[in-house]
Amino acid sequence: MNASPLPPDNTAGLRLQVLDWFVRRQRESWSTADEQALQQWLAADAAHRAAYVQWEQHWRAIDAVPADAIAQLRRNLAHDKAQPSATAA
């Protein structure tokens, strides 16, 4: 799945807003009023919707990574962390 790039005027602030909305939406306490506020925010600017859709696409891609691949990544990371740093010499 290819995620479309964010508009060029995207800022770190927009990414933080998207992440905030996305995380809040996952909570059990998410309400109808919260959903309405999110929908208003998404409709307020096309960049909001584009950024949110991209985050959802990335989340689905990460969620689809098989457990054995994640385990291998963790082993690789542990191995890399255990290696002496080339710059420490």
Residue frames relative to the residue before (quaternion, step in Angstrom):
aa qw qx qy qz dx dy dz
M 1.0000 0.0000 0.0000 0.0000 0.00 0.00 0.00
N 0.2013 -0.7858 0.5761 0.1001 3.57 -0.78 1.01
A 0.2823 -0.7485 0.5792 0.1569 3.53 -0.75 1.10
S 0.4193 -0.6911 0.5194 0.2770 3.53 -0.91 0.85
P 0.5312 -0.6437 0.4350 0.3380 3.58 -1.00 0.74
L 0.5540 -0.5919 0.4698 0.3492 3.51 -1.25 0.53
P 0.6162 -0.5219 0.4147 0.4195 3.57 -1.17 0.43
P 0.6067 -0.6128 0.3613 0.3547 3.62 -1.03 0.73
D 0.6729 0.4966 -0.3109 0.4515 3.62 1.14 -0.47
N 0.3465 0.7496 -0.4951 0.2701 3.59 1.26 0.27
T 0.1451 -0.7879 0.5948 0.0657 3.54 -1.04 0.79
A 0.6644 -0.4748 0.3842 0.4306 3.52 -1.31 0.23
G 0.6063 0.5717 -0.3495 0.4284 3.58 1.08 -0.69
L 0.6466 0.5036 -0.3186 0.4762 3.57 0.98 -0.80
R 0.6408 0.5191 -0.3296 0.4596 3.58 0.93 -0.83
L 0.6551 0.5008 -0.3174 0.4682 3.59 0.97 -0.79
Q 0.6294 0.5224 -0.3357 0.4671 3.60 1.01 -0.73
V 0.6485 0.5136 -0.3146 0.4656 3.58 0.92 -0.90
L 0.6657 0.4992 -0.3087 0.4609 3.56 0.86 -0.93
D 0.6259 0.5374 -0.3311 0.4580 3.58 1.00 -0.80
W 0.6677 0.4839 -0.3004 0.4793 3.59 0.85 -0.96
F 0.6678 0.5228 -0.3110 0.4290 3.57 0.85 -0.99
V 0.6833 0.4794 -0.2893 0.4687 3.59 0.85 -0.96
R 0.6546 0.5115 -0.3188 0.4564 3.58 0.89 -0.88
R 0.6481 0.5399 -0.3219 0.4300 3.58 1.00 -0.80
Q 0.6401 0.5388 -0.3219 0.4433 3.61 1.17 -0.49
R 0.5768 0.6215 -0.3685 0.3811 3.59 1.20 -0.40
E 0.5766 -0.5951 0.4440 0.3409 3.53 -1.19 0.62
S 0.6609 0.5321 -0.3041 0.4332 3.58 1.11 -0.62
W 0.3871 0.7285 -0.4788 0.3004 3.62 1.30 0.00
S 0.1484 -0.8292 0.5378 0.0340 3.57 -0.68 1.09
T 0.6829 -0.4415 0.3763 0.4439 3.54 -1.34 0.07
A 0.6376 0.5204 -0.3243 0.4663 3.58 1.02 -0.77
D 0.6243 0.5272 -0.3338 0.4700 3.58 1.06 -0.76
E 0.6540 0.5121 -0.3088 0.4633 3.57 0.96 -0.90
Q 0.6401 0.5167 -0.3249 0.4666 3.58 0.98 -0.79
A 0.6469 0.5101 -0.3170 0.4698 3.59 0.97 -0.82
L 0.6344 0.5157 -0.3284 0.4730 3.59 1.00 -0.80
Q 0.6696 0.5025 -0.3085 0.4516 3.59 0.85 -0.93
Q 0.6299 0.5136 -0.3325 0.4784 3.59 1.05 -0.69
W 0.6473 0.5137 -0.3144 0.4671 3.57 0.97 -0.84
L 0.6543 0.5108 -0.3100 0.4635 3.58 0.96 -0.86
A 0.6979 0.4755 -0.2679 0.4638 3.58 0.98 -0.85
A 0.5777 0.6337 -0.3678 0.3598 3.59 1.17 -0.50
D 0.8043 0.0181 0.0344 0.5930 3.60 1.11 -0.61
A 0.4968 -0.6682 0.4638 0.3027 3.58 -0.82 0.95
A 0.6053 0.5605 -0.3577 0.4376 3.60 1.09 -0.61
H 0.5892 0.5627 -0.3687 0.4476 3.59 1.09 -0.64
R 0.6939 0.4764 -0.2780 0.4629 3.56 0.80 -1.05
A 0.6491 0.5229 -0.3227 0.4485 3.59 0.91 -0.90
A 0.6743 0.4907 -0.2958 0.4658 3.58 0.91 -0.89
Y 0.6575 0.5083 -0.3129 0.4598 3.58 0.97 -0.85
V 0.6480 0.5114 -0.3157 0.4679 3.59 0.93 -0.88
Q 0.6436 0.5164 -0.3305 0.4581 3.57 0.96 -0.81
W 0.6407 0.5168 -0.3307 0.4615 3.59 0.95 -0.84
E 0.6390 0.5202 -0.3286 0.4615 3.59 0.95 -0.83
Q 0.6477 0.5174 -0.3183 0.4598 3.59 0.98 -0.83
H 0.6490 0.5010 -0.3157 0.4777 3.58 0.96 -0.83
W 0.6435 0.5306 -0.3222 0.4479 3.58 0.95 -0.88
R 0.6626 0.4939 -0.3088 0.4708 3.59 0.91 -0.89
A 0.6392 0.5218 -0.3299 0.4586 3.59 1.00 -0.78
I 0.6606 0.4881 -0.3053 0.4819 3.59 0.94 -0.86
D 0.6571 0.5238 -0.3020 0.4502 3.57 0.95 -0.89
A 0.6814 0.5020 -0.2809 0.4526 3.59 1.14 -0.60
V 0.4713 0.6628 -0.4595 0.3570 3.61 1.22 -0.12
P 0.4557 -0.7067 0.4669 0.2738 3.60 -0.73 1.04
A 0.6268 -0.5756 0.3867 0.3553 3.55 -1.13 0.74
D 0.6585 0.5073 -0.3308 0.4467 3.62 0.95 -0.77
A 0.6246 0.5220 -0.3398 0.4711 3.61 1.10 -0.60
I 0.6325 0.5125 -0.3272 0.4798 3.58 1.03 -0.76
A 0.6382 0.5222 -0.3263 0.4621 3.59 0.96 -0.83
Q 0.6541 0.5015 -0.3142 0.4710 3.59 0.98 -0.81
L 0.6263 0.5250 -0.3353 0.4687 3.60 1.00 -0.77
R 0.6506 0.5108 -0.3145 0.4657 3.59 0.97 -0.82
R 0.6415 0.5090 -0.3262 0.4722 3.60 0.99 -0.81
N 0.6491 0.5166 -0.3138 0.4618 3.57 0.96 -0.88
L 0.6528 0.5128 -0.3121 0.4620 3.58 0.95 -0.87
A 0.6503 0.5072 -0.3159 0.4692 3.58 0.92 -0.88
H 0.6425 0.5162 -0.3166 0.4697 3.58 0.99 -0.84
D 0.6715 0.5007 -0.2973 0.4583 3.59 0.87 -0.95
K 0.6547 0.5096 -0.3111 0.4636 3.59 0.99 -0.81
A 0.6665 0.5152 -0.2963 0.4500 3.58 1.08 -0.69
Q 0.5849 0.5854 -0.3693 0.4228 3.61 1.20 -0.38
P 0.5002 -0.6343 0.4821 0.3391 3.58 -1.01 0.71
S 0.5142 -0.6538 0.4663 0.3012 3.52 -1.04 0.80
A 0.4997 -0.6617 0.4751 0.2947 3.56 -1.00 0.87
T 0.6950 0.4674 -0.2749 0.4723 3.58 1.12 -0.60
A 0.5591 0.6297 -0.3846 0.3782 3.60 1.25 -0.22
A 0.5682 0.6436 -0.3671 0.3579 3.60 1.18 -0.37
